Amino acid sequence: MSIKMLKLRARGVEVPKRSLHDRFNIARAGSLEVLDTTSQGLHRMAKVAKFTYRDFNRAVDELYDPHLLWWNGGRFVLSGFERIKNESLEVVDFAQSWLCFHDVEPPTAPEGR
């Protein structure tokens, strides 16, 4: 599915609503797929949402155990966790939510939620 995605958290911390649509947090175009896969790091089967950026052909963000929080008017939010390597190259899990836009432009003002 071709969408635009905006991350609502940075390293597990919620991005302030006033900063969601500024020049540092823009929605990126790409494709989204959700699938079940064997996770070597989690040692189990896991559902994973993979977002492949259109601008950066091979760049992929992964959201583990995604849950659909809401869907309305071509927009939806997936919530789960992401795995990132920290400064000492250890894998750390952080809470993450993605605001996704399906065939619509993102709103000009932050949402009131």
Buried (B, 14 or more C-beta within 10 A) or exposed (E): EEBBBBBBBEEEEEBEEEEBBEEEBEBBEBBBEEEEEEBEEBEEEBBBBBBBBEEEEEEEBBBBEBEEEEEEEEBBBBBBBBBEEEEEEEEEBBBBBBBBBBEEEBEEEBEEE
